[in-house]
Amino acid sequence: MQDFRMASFGRICFLLACLLFGISSVQGDESSYREVCNKTGDNYYFCIDCFEEHQRNDLDYGGISITCARDSTLVAHKTALDYSNNSTGRFQDVMKFCEPKLDLAAEYLAASLRAWREQRKGDTIEFIDFCWSNFANCTAKLSGFNLSIGFIREFGTVRARIEVADTIVSL
C-alpha cells in the first residue's frame, strides 16, 4: 500500500510541476543548441542533425556531441567489418586495418564521454585527440580507391561529428 502512495505522490508532483512551469519548458529551447552549433563553422548542419536526433531538453551539449560522434564511428566500424569480410585484395587489407582503428576510435569517444561527465575537460579533449589519430590512420589508407558515395558520406559524417564534438567540448 505504501508503494502505491509513493507512486501516486510522484505522479501528482509531476503533474503539479507541469502545471506550474508549463509542459513547453520541459521540451527545451531550440535556440540554445542552435547558438552552440553556430560555433562549429562548416559543420553546422551536422551539429543540428545531432541535436535533433537527441532530446532537446538535455543541455549537456558536449555529451550529446560525443555520443553522436561515437554512434557514427560505430556505424563506420560495422561498415569496415562488413567490407573486411566481403572484399578481396588490397581493399580488404585496408578494411582489416581500419576495423580495429575505428573500434579504438569509438572506445576513445566512450572514454571521452566518461571524462566529460566527470567534468575532466582536459582528459576529454585528449581522448578525442586519440580518437582523431585512429580515425586519421584509417582514412589515410583509403586514398586511391574508387569508393561509393554512401561510403564517402558515411566516413565524412564521422569526420564532421568528431570535429563538432571537439569544438563543443573545447568551448
C-alpha positions, 0 to 999 in steps of 0.5 A: 500500500505504501508503494502505491502512495509513493507512486501516486505522490510522484505522479501528482508532483509531476503533474503539479510541476507541469502545471506550474512551469508549463509542459513547453519548458520541459521540451527545451529551447531550440535556440540554445543548441542552435547558438552552440552549433553556430560555433562549429563553422562548416559543420553546422548542419551536422551539429543540428542533425545531432541535436535533433536526433537527441532530446532537446531538453538535455543541455549537456551539449558536449555529451550529446556531441560525443555520443553522436560522434561515437554512434557514427564511428560505430556505424563506420566500424560495422561498415569496415567489418562488413567490407573486411569480410566481403572484399578481396585484395588490397581493399580488404587489407585496408578494411582489416586495418581500419576495423580495429582503428575505428573500434579504438576510435569509438572506445576513445569517444566512450572514454571521452564521454566518461571524462566529460561527465566527470567534468575532466575537460582536459582528459576529454579533449585528449581522448578525442585527440586519440580518437582523431589519430585512429580515425586519421590512420584509417582514412589515410589508407583509403586514398586511391580507391574508387569508393561509393558515395554512401561510403564517402558520406558515411566516413565524412559524417564521422569526420564532421561529428568528431570535429563538432564534438571537439569544438563543443567540448573545447568551448 
